[in-house]
């Protein structure tokens, strides 16, 4: 170690001296002493690291070793430590259901209901009429049945759990027939064959990767067969020389052989997306009408609700799932149920649901509707970029539904693009803002997609970019 480094290290004040500084005294009035001492120690350790890592004395010319400066550094350390790890993010990527960013944002009505239930006691498992213990599923079952046409319904903590519970309750030690083209793997390496094995079912593959015919199922049915399972290819699309068996036809085959037709339809779409110019995706009511005996689907995808796994269908089969020992391990809590109930009630008025549920509203936006927002954002960004040599302009592009929903579907949008020499460095600095701003980088450009921005987030986005390019 060089003499000048040793000299600087000796000049660093001790912890007690820093604690006597005005900034530290104020900090001690706001926080527990142990937390403040830990923050001061962290600030001093950081300072020592800077000194020992410096190559030249001039590198430390701006170093402030006064106790008050170190106390302010400790305050910054403490603020960082106390900052929530799970926090708000501005999504300017245009990916509507971004798994890494929490998938579906909730409607105002759902957020308000969650807050009301969270702040006081509630009737989670209390039957108000009798004063006796009730069922937590009662809060959403009637709504689910009315919206889907099912006889009964229940909710667990996600769709993977719903599929696991369904197979465990109905198909343990039995064979389940699945098309080879539907043996999907979704995020987190969740594979249909693996969850079937975990549920105690024995997988029997039928058909080929690209073509499965009704006769393939019929030939594979044996006394050991427990069910026919249809799986939605949520994150990929087979195109070209392909064919599969629709749910209505699969249900007919199953019922002719005294078997249940089970459907894993993870996306959970409840309204016809064709009205937005999106290819038709079978809705939950359609699947029930087509004869599916049980349908499972997600809450936080196209439904626009909190994370949950729904099981809807025939009463006798739902009851078998409800009574299975796994149900308690997979059950949802009061806050999830509160958000789900509020979201489902919006679907009683479909037009209101499309406007109130953020996921549906964002999916419904056309390029023409997004163009004025993109123009406005570009104008604001250009005002913020004066003197930087950078310019924002609008271009045509495409958004994605994301979240394992609507694979292969491009949503026409209008992007705001900024060409720059080091776009990845600016993208990193945007992520470091509070709140972080997530963007796309492509072709040497930073891209902002207004589809996934709220009006009040435009100014925040502009301010974040201004700081990121300075």
TITOR-238033 format. One record per residue (C-alpha): x, y, z; residue in one letter. Coordinates in steps of 0.2 Angstrom, whole numbers, plus 5000, padded with zeros to 4 digits. Layout:
# TITOR-238033
<pt x="X" y="Y" z="Z" aa="a"/>
...
This chain:
# TITOR-238033
<pt x="5000" y="5000" z="5000" aa="x"/>
<pt x="5006" y="5017" z="4995" aa="x"/>
<pt x="5010" y="5030" z="5009" aa="x"/>
<pt x="4996" y="5042" z="5003" aa="x"/>
<pt x="4984" y="5028" z="5004" aa="x"/>
<pt x="4989" y="5024" z="5022" aa="x"/>
<pt x="4988" y="5043" z="5026" aa="x"/>
<pt x="4970" y="5044" z="5019" aa="x"/>
<pt x="4965" y="5028" z="5029" aa="x"/>
<pt x="4971" y="5035" z="5045" aa="x"/>
<pt x="4961" y="5051" z="5042" aa="x"/>
<pt x="4944" y="5042" z="5040" aa="x"/>
<pt x="4935" y="5046" z="5056" aa="x"/>
<pt x="4929" y="5032" z="5068" aa="x"/>
<pt x="4911" y="5026" z="5069" aa="x"/>
<pt x="4907" y="5036" z="5085" aa="x"/>
<pt x="4913" y="5052" z="5077" aa="x"/>
<pt x="4902" y="5050" z="5062" aa="x"/>
<pt x="4887" y="5046" z="5074" aa="x"/>
<pt x="4889" y="5063" z="5082" aa="x"/>
<pt x="4888" y="5072" z="5065" aa="x"/>
<pt x="4871" y="5082" z="5062" aa="x"/>
<pt x="4866" y="5071" z="5048" aa="x"/>
<pt x="4869" y="5055" z="5059" aa="x"/>
<pt x="4859" y="5063" z="5074" aa="x"/>
<pt x="4844" y="5066" z="5062" aa="x"/>
<pt x="4846" y="5048" z="5056" aa="x"/>
<pt x="4846" y="5041" z="5074" aa="x"/>
<pt x="4830" y="5050" z="5077" aa="x"/>
<pt x="4821" y="5041" z="5062" aa="x"/>
<pt x="4829" y="5024" z="5064" aa="x"/>
<pt x="4834" y="5011" z="5076" aa="x"/>
<pt x="4852" y="5014" z="5082" aa="x"/>
<pt x="4859" y="4997" z="5077" aa="x"/>
<pt x="4852" y="5000" z="5059" aa="x"/>
<pt x="4861" y="5017" z="5058" aa="x"/>
<pt x="4878" y="5009" z="5065" aa="x"/>
<pt x="4877" y="4996" z="5052" aa="x"/>
<pt x="4874" y="5009" z="5039" aa="x"/>
<pt x="4889" y="5019" z="5045" aa="x"/>
<pt x="4900" y="5004" z="5045" aa="x"/>
<pt x="4895" y="5000" z="5027" aa="x"/>
<pt x="4899" y="5018" z="5022" aa="x"/>
<pt x="4916" y="5018" z="5030" aa="x"/>
<pt x="4920" y="5001" z="5022" aa="x"/>
<pt x="4915" y="5008" z="5005" aa="x"/>
<pt x="4926" y="5022" z="5008" aa="x"/>
<pt x="4941" y="5011" z="5013" aa="x"/>
<pt x="4938" y="5001" z="4997" aa="x"/>
<pt x="4939" y="5017" z="4986" aa="x"/>
<pt x="4955" y="5022" z="4994" aa="x"/>
<pt x="4964" y="5005" z="4992" aa="x"/>
<pt x="4957" y="5003" z="4975" aa="x"/>
<pt x="4963" y="5020" z="4968" aa="x"/>
<pt x="4978" y="5019" z="4956" aa="x"/>
<pt x="4983" y="5037" z="4960" aa="x"/>
<pt x="4981" y="5050" z="4973" aa="x"/>
<pt x="4972" y="5062" z="4960" aa="x"/>
<pt x="4958" y="5049" z="4959" aa="x"/>
<pt x="4953" y="5053" z="4976" aa="x"/>
<pt x="4954" y="5072" z="4975" aa="x"/>
<pt x="4935" y="5074" z="4978" aa="x"/>
<pt x="4934" y="5062" z="4992" aa="x"/>
<pt x="4925" y="5070" z="5007" aa="x"/>
<pt x="4931" y="5063" z="5024" aa="x"/>
<pt x="4921" y="5074" z="5035" aa="x"/>
<pt x="4909" y="5066" z="5048" aa="x"/>
<pt x="4894" y="5074" z="5041" aa="x"/>
<pt x="4898" y="5068" z="5023" aa="x"/>
<pt x="4900" y="5051" z="5029" aa="x"/>
<pt x="4884" y="5052" z="5039" aa="x"/>
<pt x="4875" y="5057" z="5023" aa="x"/>
<pt x="4883" y="5042" z="5014" aa="x"/>
<pt x="4877" y="5031" z="5028" aa="x"/>
<pt x="4859" y="5038" z="5026" aa="x"/>
<pt x="4860" y="5033" z="5007" aa="x"/>
<pt x="4866" y="5016" z="5012" aa="x"/>
<pt x="4851" y="5014" z="5024" aa="x"/>
<pt x="4839" y="5021" z="5011" aa="x"/>
<pt x="4845" y="5008" z="4999" aa="x"/>
<pt x="4844" y="4994" z="5012" aa="x"/>
<pt x="4826" y="4999" z="5017" aa="x"/>
<pt x="4820" y="5001" z="4999" aa="x"/>
<pt x="4808" y="4987" z="4994" aa="x"/>
<pt x="4815" y="4973" z="4983" aa="x"/>
<pt x="4798" y="4971" z="4975" aa="x"/>
<pt x="4793" y="4988" z="4968" aa="x"/>
<pt x="4785" y="4997" z="4953" aa="x"/>
<pt x="4793" y="4996" z="4936" aa="x"/>
<pt x="4788" y="5006" z="4920" aa="x"/>
<pt x="4785" y="4994" z="4906" aa="x"/>
<pt x="4789" y="5003" z="4889" aa="x"/>
<pt x="4793" y="4986" z="4880" aa="x"/>
<pt x="4776" y="4984" z="4873" aa="x"/>
<pt x="4775" y="4966" z="4880" aa="x"/>
<pt x="4758" y="4966" z="4888" aa="x"/>
<pt x="4760" y="4951" z="4899" aa="x"/>
<pt x="4778" y="4952" z="4904" aa="x"/>
<pt x="4782" y="4937" z="4916" aa="x"/>
<pt x="4797" y="4946" z="4923" aa="x"/>
<pt x="4787" y="4961" z="4927" aa="x"/>
<pt x="4772" y="4952" z="4935" aa="x"/>
<pt x="4761" y="4948" z="4920" aa="x"/>
<pt x="4744" y="4956" z="4921" aa="x"/>
<pt x="4742" y="4973" z="4930" aa="x"/>
<pt x="4726" y="4974" z="4940" aa="x"/>
<pt x="4710" y="4984" z="4937" aa="x"/>
<pt x="4708" y="4999" z="4949" aa="x"/>
<pt x="4693" y="4989" z="4956" aa="x"/>
<pt x="4703" y="4974" z="4960" aa="x"/>
<pt x="4717" y="4985" z="4968" aa="x"/>
<pt x="4704" y="4994" z="4979" aa="x"/>
<pt x="4696" y="4977" z="4984" aa="x"/>
<pt x="4713" y="4969" z="4989" aa="x"/>
<pt x="4717" y="4985" z="5000" aa="x"/>
<pt x="4699" y="4984" z="5009" aa="x"/>
<pt x="4701" y="4966" z="5013" aa="x"/>
<pt x="4720" y="4967" z="5018" aa="x"/>
<pt x="4717" y="4981" z="5031" aa="x"/>
<pt x="4704" y="4973" z="5042" aa="x"/>
<pt x="4697" y="4956" z="5047" aa="x"/>
<pt x="4686" y="4948" z="5033" aa="x"/>
<pt x="4675" y="4933" z="5030" aa="x"/>
<pt x="4687" y="4922" z="5021" aa="x"/>
<pt x="4680" y="4906" z="5028" aa="x"/>
<pt x="4666" y="4913" z="5038" aa="x"/>
<pt x="4648" y="4910" z="5032" aa="x"/>
<pt x="4640" y="4926" z="5038" aa="x"/>
<pt x="4622" y="4919" z="5037" aa="x"/>
<pt x="4625" y="4905" z="5049" aa="x"/>
<pt x="4640" y="4911" z="5059" aa="x"/>
<pt x="4648" y="4895" z="5055" aa="x"/>
<pt x="4664" y="4890" z="5045" aa="x"/>
<pt x="4662" y="4893" z="5027" aa="x"/>
<pt x="4672" y="4889" z="5011" aa="x"/>
<pt x="4684" y="4901" z="5004" aa="x"/>
<pt x="4679" y="4896" z="4986" aa="x"/>
<pt x="4662" y="4902" z="4989" aa="x"/>
<pt x="4667" y="4920" z="4986" aa="x"/>
<pt x="4671" y="4916" z="4967" aa="x"/>
<pt x="4663" y="4900" z="4963" aa="x"/>
<pt x="4646" y="4907" z="4958" aa="x"/>
<pt x="4654" y="4920" z="4947" aa="x"/>
<pt x="4665" y="4908" z="4938" aa="x"/>
<pt x="4650" y="4896" z="4935" aa="x"/>
<pt x="4640" y="4911" z="4928" aa="x"/>
<pt x="4654" y="4917" z="4917" aa="x"/>
<pt x="4659" y="4900" z="4910" aa="x"/>
<pt x="4643" y="4890" z="4911" aa="x"/>
<pt x="4652" y="4877" z="4922" aa="x"/>
<pt x="4643" y="4867" z="4936" aa="x"/>
<pt x="4656" y="4870" z="4949" aa="x"/>
<pt x="4673" y="4879" z="4951" aa="x"/>
<pt x="4688" y="4882" z="4962" aa="x"/>
<pt x="4704" y="4891" z="4963" aa="x"/>
<pt x="4722" y="4886" z="4967" aa="x"/>
<pt x="4738" y="4896" z="4967" aa="x"/>
<pt x="4742" y="4895" z="4948" aa="x"/>
<pt x="4738" y="4885" z="4933" aa="x"/>
<pt x="4752" y="4872" z="4935" aa="x"/>
<pt x="4745" y="4868" z="4952" aa="x"/>
<pt x="4727" y="4867" z="4945" aa="x"/>
<pt x="4734" y="4854" z="4932" aa="x"/>
<pt x="4743" y="4845" z="4945" aa="x"/>
<pt x="4728" y="4844" z="4957" aa="x"/>
<pt x="4717" y="4839" z="4943" aa="x"/>
<pt x="4728" y="4824" z="4937" aa="x"/>
<pt x="4731" y="4819" z="4955" aa="x"/>
<pt x="4713" y="4818" z="4960" aa="x"/>
<pt x="4706" y="4810" z="4944" aa="x"/>
<pt x="4720" y="4801" z="4935" aa="x"/>
<pt x="4732" y="4794" z="4948" aa="x"/>
<pt x="4739" y="4777" z="4942" aa="x"/>
<pt x="4729" y="4779" z="4926" aa="x"/>
<pt x="4734" y="4782" z="4908" aa="x"/>
<pt x="4731" y="4799" z="4901" aa="x"/>
<pt x="4731" y="4802" z="4882" aa="x"/>
<pt x="4739" y="4817" z="4875" aa="x"/>
<pt x="4744" y="4823" z="4858" aa="x"/>
<pt x="4762" y="4823" z="4854" aa="x"/>
<pt x="4760" y="4840" z="4847" aa="x"/>
<pt x="4754" y="4846" z="4864" aa="x"/>
<pt x="4768" y="4840" z="4876" aa="x"/>
<pt x="4773" y="4858" z="4880" aa="x"/>
<pt x="4786" y="4866" z="4891" aa="x"/>
<pt x="4782" y="4883" z="4898" aa="x"/>
<pt x="4793" y="4895" z="4908" aa="x"/>
<pt x="4803" y="4888" z="4923" aa="x"/>
<pt x="4805" y="4871" z="4913" aa="x"/>
<pt x="4788" y="4866" z="4918" aa="x"/>
<pt x="4784" y="4851" z="4906" aa="x"/>
<pt x="4767" y="4843" z="4904" aa="x"/>
<pt x="4775" y="4825" z="4905" aa="x"/>
<pt x="4784" y="4830" z="4921" aa="x"/>
<pt x="4768" y="4836" z="4930" aa="x"/>
<pt x="4758" y="4821" z="4924" aa="x"/>
<pt x="4771" y="4810" z="4932" aa="x"/>
<pt x="4771" y="4820" z="4948" aa="x"/>
<pt x="4752" y="4818" z="4948" aa="x"/>
<pt x="4753" y="4800" z="4947" aa="x"/>
<pt x="4747" y="4798" z="4929" aa="x"/>
<pt x="4755" y="4788" z="4915" aa="x"/>
<pt x="4757" y="4798" z="4899" aa="x"/>
<pt x="4752" y="4790" z="4883" aa="x"/>
<pt x="4757" y="4800" z="4868" aa="x"/>
<pt x="4746" y="4799" z="4853" aa="x"/>
<pt x="4747" y="4805" z="4835" aa="x"/>
<pt x="4763" y="4814" z="4828" aa="x"/>
<pt x="4771" y="4831" z="4832" aa="x"/>
<pt x="4762" y="4839" z="4818" aa="x"/>
<pt x="4746" y="4829" z="4815" aa="x"/>
<pt x="4735" y="4820" z="4827" aa="x"/>
<pt x="4718" y="4812" z="4822" aa="x"/>
<pt x="4703" y="4806" z="4831" aa="x"/>
<pt x="4707" y="4788" z="4827" aa="x"/>
<pt x="4724" y="4790" z="4836" aa="x"/>
<pt x="4715" y="4793" z="4852" aa="x"/>
<pt x="4702" y="4779" z="4849" aa="x"/>
<pt x="4716" y="4766" z="4846" aa="x"/>
<pt x="4725" y="4771" z="4862" aa="x"/>
<pt x="4710" y="4769" z="4874" aa="x"/>
<pt x="4712" y="4754" z="4885" aa="x"/>
<pt x="4704" y="4749" z="4902" aa="x"/>
<pt x="4719" y="4757" z="4910" aa="x"/>
<pt x="4714" y="4774" z="4902" aa="x"/>
<pt x="4709" y="4787" z="4915" aa="x"/>
<pt x="4706" y="4803" z="4904" aa="x"/>
<pt x="4709" y="4812" z="4887" aa="x"/>
<pt x="4719" y="4828" z="4890" aa="x"/>
<pt x="4719" y="4843" z="4878" aa="x"/>
<pt x="4734" y="4855" z="4881" aa="x"/>
<pt x="4735" y="4873" z="4874" aa="x"/>
<pt x="4751" y="4876" z="4866" aa="x"/>
<pt x="4753" y="4893" z="4875" aa="x"/>
<pt x="4770" y="4898" z="4870" aa="x"/>
<pt x="4772" y="4891" z="4852" aa="x"/>
<pt x="4762" y="4888" z="4836" aa="x"/>
<pt x="4763" y="4874" z="4824" aa="x"/>
<pt x="4761" y="4880" z="4806" aa="x"/>
<pt x="4761" y="4871" z="4790" aa="x"/>
<pt x="4755" y="4853" z="4787" aa="x"/>
<pt x="4746" y="4851" z="4804" aa="x"/>
<pt x="4730" y="4845" z="4811" aa="x"/>
<pt x="4723" y="4843" z="4829" aa="x"/>
<pt x="4707" y="4836" z="4837" aa="x"/>
<pt x="4696" y="4850" z="4843" aa="x"/>
<pt x="4689" y="4850" z="4860" aa="x"/>
<pt x="4671" y="4846" z="4855" aa="x"/>
<pt x="4677" y="4831" z="4845" aa="x"/>
<pt x="4689" y="4825" z="4859" aa="x"/>
<pt x="4675" y="4827" z="4871" aa="x"/>
<pt x="4663" y="4816" z="4861" aa="x"/>
<pt x="4677" y="4802" z="4860" aa="x"/>
<pt x="4680" y="4803" z="4878" aa="x"/>
<pt x="4661" y="4802" z="4883" aa="x"/>
<pt x="4658" y="4787" z="4871" aa="x"/>
<pt x="4671" y="4778" z="4881" aa="x"/>
<pt x="4665" y="4784" z="4898" aa="x"/>
<pt x="4680" y="4795" z="4901" aa="x"/>
<pt x="4682" y="4813" z="4906" aa="x"/>
<pt x="4689" y="4826" z="4893" aa="x"/>
<pt x="4701" y="4837" z="4903" aa="x"/>
<pt x="4708" y="4853" z="4895" aa="x"/>
<pt x="4723" y="4863" z="4901" aa="x"/>
<pt x="4719" y="4880" z="4893" aa="x"/>
<pt x="4732" y="4891" z="4902" aa="x"/>
<pt x="4729" y="4908" z="4894" aa="x"/>
<pt x="4712" y="4910" z="4902" aa="x"/>
<pt x="4704" y="4921" z="4889" aa="x"/>
<pt x="4686" y="4925" z="4893" aa="x"/>
<pt x="4681" y="4937" z="4879" aa="x"/>
<pt x="4682" y="4934" z="4860" aa="x"/>
<pt x="4699" y="4943" z="4855" aa="x"/>
<pt x="4693" y="4943" z="4837" aa="x"/>
<pt x="4685" y="4960" z="4840" aa="x"/>
<pt x="4702" y="4967" z="4842" aa="x"/>
<pt x="4708" y="4960" z="4826" aa="x"/>
<pt x="4717" y="4946" z="4835" aa="x"/>
<pt x="4715" y="4928" z="4829" aa="x"/>
<pt x="4701" y="4920" z="4838" aa="x"/>
<pt x="4706" y="4911" z="4854" aa="x"/>
<pt x="4694" y="4898" z="4862" aa="x"/>
<pt x="4686" y="4906" z="4877" aa="x"/>
<pt x="4682" y="4897" z="4893" aa="x"/>
<pt x="4663" y="4897" z="4890" aa="x"/>
<pt x="4666" y="4890" z="4873" aa="x"/>
<pt x="4676" y="4875" z="4880" aa="x"/>
<pt x="4663" y="4871" z="4892" aa="x"/>
<pt x="4649" y="4872" z="4879" aa="x"/>
<pt x="4660" y="4860" z="4868" aa="x"/>
<pt x="4659" y="4847" z="4881" aa="x"/>
<pt x="4675" y="4848" z="4891" aa="x"/>
<pt x="4672" y="4840" z="4908" aa="x"/>
<pt x="4686" y="4851" z="4917" aa="x"/>
<pt x="4695" y="4866" z="4911" aa="x"/>
<pt x="4710" y="4873" z="4920" aa="x"/>
<pt x="4717" y="4891" z="4916" aa="x"/>
<pt x="4727" y="4905" z="4923" aa="x"/>
<pt x="4722" y="4921" z="4932" aa="x"/>
<pt x="4736" y="4932" z="4928" aa="x"/>
<pt x="4736" y="4930" z="4909" aa="x"/>
<pt x="4722" y="4935" z="4897" aa="x"/>
<pt x="4710" y="4935" z="4911" aa="x"/>
<pt x="4719" y="4950" z="4919" aa="x"/>
<pt x="4717" y="4945" z="4937" aa="x"/>
<pt x="4729" y="4940" z="4951" aa="x"/>
<pt x="4739" y="4924" z="4949" aa="x"/>
<pt x="4728" y="4909" z="4952" aa="x"/>
<pt x="4724" y="4892" z="4944" aa="x"/>
<pt x="4706" y="4890" z="4940" aa="x"/>
<pt x="4697" y="4873" z="4939" aa="x"/>
<pt x="4679" y="4874" z="4931" aa="x"/>
<pt x="4668" y="4860" z="4925" aa="x"/>
<pt x="4657" y="4846" z="4931" aa="x"/>
<pt x="4652" y="4846" z="4949" aa="x"/>
<pt x="4657" y="4828" z="4953" aa="x"/>
<pt x="4675" y="4831" z="4946" aa="x"/>
<pt x="4677" y="4848" z="4954" aa="x"/>
<pt x="4672" y="4840" z="4971" aa="x"/>
<pt x="4685" y="4826" z="4969" aa="x"/>
<pt x="4698" y="4840" z="4966" aa="x"/>
<pt x="4692" y="4850" z="4981" aa="x"/>
<pt x="4693" y="4835" z="4993" aa="x"/>
<pt x="4710" y="4830" z="4987" aa="x"/>
<pt x="4724" y="4832" z="5001" aa="x"/>
<pt x="4734" y="4843" z="4989" aa="x"/>
<pt x="4721" y="4856" z="4989" aa="x"/>
<pt x="4726" y="4863" z="5006" aa="x"/>
<pt x="4744" y="4865" z="5000" aa="x"/>
<pt x="4739" y="4874" z="4984" aa="x"/>
<pt x="4725" y="4885" z="4991" aa="x"/>
<pt x="4725" y="4904" z="4988" aa="x"/>
<pt x="4724" y="4917" z="5001" aa="x"/>
<pt x="4712" y="4931" z="5005" aa="x"/>
<pt x="4721" y="4945" z="4994" aa="x"/>
<pt x="4721" y="4934" z="4979" aa="x"/>
<pt x="4703" y="4930" z="4981" aa="x"/>
<pt x="4698" y="4948" z="4983" aa="x"/>
<pt x="4707" y="4953" z="4967" aa="x"/>
<pt x="4700" y="4938" z="4958" aa="x"/>
<pt x="4682" y="4942" z="4963" aa="x"/>
<pt x="4683" y="4960" z="4959" aa="x"/>
<pt x="4690" y="4956" z="4942" aa="x"/>
<pt x="4677" y="4943" z="4938" aa="x"/>
<pt x="4663" y="4955" z="4942" aa="x"/>
<pt x="4669" y="4966" z="4928" aa="x"/>
<pt x="4666" y="4952" z="4916" aa="x"/>
<pt x="4647" y="4953" z="4920" aa="x"/>
<pt x="4648" y="4968" z="4909" aa="x"/>
<pt x="4660" y="4964" z="4894" aa="x"/>
<pt x="4662" y="4981" z="4887" aa="x"/>
<pt x="4666" y="4988" z="4905" aa="x"/>
<pt x="4679" y="4974" z="4907" aa="x"/>
<pt x="4688" y="4978" z="4891" aa="x"/>
<pt x="4690" y="4996" z="4897" aa="x"/>
<pt x="4693" y="4993" z="4915" aa="x"/>
<pt x="4705" y="4978" z="4914" aa="x"/>
<pt x="4722" y="4984" z="4909" aa="x"/>
<pt x="4727" y="4968" z="4899" aa="x"/>
<pt x="4711" y="4969" z="4889" aa="x"/>
<pt x="4712" y="4988" z="4886" aa="x"/>
<pt x="4731" y="4986" z="4880" aa="x"/>
<pt x="4727" y="4972" z="4869" aa="x"/>
<pt x="4713" y="4981" z="4861" aa="x"/>
<pt x="4723" y="4996" z="4856" aa="x"/>
<pt x="4726" y="4998" z="4837" aa="x"/>
<pt x="4741" y="5007" z="4829" aa="x"/>
<pt x="4730" y="5022" z="4825" aa="x"/>
<pt x="4725" y="5024" z="4843" aa="x"/>
<pt x="4743" y="5023" z="4849" aa="x"/>
<pt x="4750" y="5035" z="4836" aa="x"/>
<pt x="4745" y="5051" z="4845" aa="x"/>
<pt x="4752" y="5044" z="4861" aa="x"/>
<pt x="4769" y="5040" z="4852" aa="x"/>
<pt x="4769" y="5057" z="4844" aa="x"/>
<pt x="4767" y="5065" z="4861" aa="x"/>
<pt x="4780" y="5055" z="4869" aa="x"/>
<pt x="4792" y="5058" z="4855" aa="x"/>
<pt x="4789" y="5077" z="4856" aa="x"/>
<pt x="4792" y="5077" z="4875" aa="x"/>
<pt x="4808" y="5066" z="4873" aa="x"/>
<pt x="4815" y="5078" z="4860" aa="x"/>
<pt x="4813" y="5093" z="4872" aa="x"/>
<pt x="4822" y="5083" z="4885" aa="x"/>
<pt x="4836" y="5078" z="4873" aa="x"/>
<pt x="4840" y="5096" z="4867" aa="x"/>
<pt x="4859" y="5098" z="4868" aa="x"/>
<pt x="4863" y="5079" z="4868" aa="x"/>
<pt x="4864" y="5077" z="4849" aa="x"/>
<pt x="4850" y="5064" z="4850" aa="x"/>
<pt x="4833" y="5064" z="4842" aa="x"/>
<pt x="4817" y="5054" z="4845" aa="x"/>
<pt x="4806" y="5049" z="4830" aa="x"/>
<pt x="4791" y="5037" z="4828" aa="x"/>
<pt x="4791" y="5021" z="4817" aa="x"/>
<pt x="4779" y="5007" z="4814" aa="x"/>
<pt x="4782" y="4991" z="4824" aa="x"/>
<pt x="4774" y="4977" z="4834" aa="x"/>
<pt x="4770" y="4973" z="4852" aa="x"/>
<pt x="4768" y="4956" z="4859" aa="x"/>
<pt x="4755" y="4948" z="4871" aa="x"/>
<pt x="4768" y="4939" z="4880" aa="x"/>
<pt x="4766" y="4928" z="4896" aa="x"/>
<pt x="4763" y="4912" z="4886" aa="x"/>
<pt x="4748" y="4919" z="4877" aa="x"/>
<pt x="4744" y="4922" z="4859" aa="x"/>
<pt x="4760" y="4914" z="4852" aa="x"/>
<pt x="4765" y="4921" z="4835" aa="x"/>
<pt x="4752" y="4935" z="4836" aa="x"/>
<pt x="4760" y="4952" z="4832" aa="x"/>
<pt x="4750" y="4968" z="4838" aa="x"/>
<pt x="4753" y="4983" z="4826" aa="x"/>
<pt x="4760" y="4998" z="4836" aa="x"/>
<pt x="4769" y="5014" z="4834" aa="x"/>
<pt x="4786" y="5015" z="4842" aa="x"/>
<pt x="4797" y="5029" z="4848" aa="x"/>
<pt x="4815" y="5026" z="4842" aa="x"/>
<pt x="4831" y="5035" z="4847" aa="x"/>
<pt x="4847" y="5030" z="4838" aa="x"/>
<pt x="4863" y="5031" z="4848" aa="x"/>
<pt x="4881" y="5025" z="4849" aa="x"/>
<pt x="4879" y="5015" z="4865" aa="x"/>
<pt x="4860" y="5010" z="4867" aa="x"/>
<pt x="4864" y="4995" z="4879" aa="x"/>
<pt x="4873" y="5007" z="4891" aa="x"/>
<pt x="4858" y="5019" z="4891" aa="x"/>
<pt x="4846" y="5004" z="4893" aa="x"/>
<pt x="4856" y="4999" z="4909" aa="x"/>
<pt x="4855" y="5016" z="4916" aa="x"/>
<pt x="4836" y="5017" z="4913" aa="x"/>
<pt x="4835" y="5001" z="4923" aa="x"/>
<pt x="4844" y="5010" z="4937" aa="x"/>
<pt x="4831" y="5024" z="4938" aa="x"/>
<pt x="4818" y="5025" z="4952" aa="x"/>
<pt x="4806" y="5018" z="4946" aa="x"/>
<pt x="4816" y="5008" z="4933" aa="x"/>
<pt x="4811" y="5010" z="4915" aa="x"/>
<pt x="4811" y="4994" z="4904" aa="x"/>
<pt x="4814" y="4997" z="4885" aa="x"/>
<pt x="4818" y="4987" z="4870" aa="x"/>
<pt x="4835" y="4989" z="4861" aa="x"/>
<pt x="4836" y="4984" z="4842" aa="x"/>
<pt x="4847" y="4990" z="4828" aa="x"/>
<pt x="4857" y="5002" z="4838" aa="x"/>
<pt x="4841" y="5011" z="4844" aa="x"/>
<pt x="4831" y="5012" z="4861" aa="x"/>
<pt x="4813" y="5008" z="4858" aa="x"/>
<pt x="4798" y="5014" z="4868" aa="x"/>
<pt x="4781" y="5006" z="4865" aa="x"/>
<pt x="4767" y="5017" z="4872" aa="x"/>
<pt x="4755" y="5002" z="4872" aa="x"/>
<pt x="4761" y="4997" z="4889" aa="x"/>
<pt x="4763" y="5014" z="4897" aa="x"/>
<pt x="4750" y="5023" z="4907" aa="x"/>
<pt x="4747" y="5042" z="4904" aa="x"/>
<pt x="4755" y="5047" z="4920" aa="x"/>
<pt x="4771" y="5037" z="4916" aa="x"/>
<pt x="4775" y="5048" z="4901" aa="x"/>
<pt x="4783" y="5061" z="4911" aa="x"/>
<pt x="4792" y="5049" z="4922" aa="x"/>
<pt x="4799" y="5040" z="4906" aa="x"/>
<pt x="4805" y="5057" z="4899" aa="x"/>
<pt x="4814" y="5062" z="4916" aa="x"/>
<pt x="4822" y="5044" z="4917" aa="x"/>
<pt x="4829" y="5046" z="4899" aa="x"/>
<pt x="4836" y="5063" z="4903" aa="x"/>
<pt x="4846" y="5057" z="4917" aa="x"/>
<pt x="4851" y="5041" z="4908" aa="x"/>
<pt x="4859" y="5051" z="4893" aa="x"/>
<pt x="4868" y="5064" z="4904" aa="x"/>
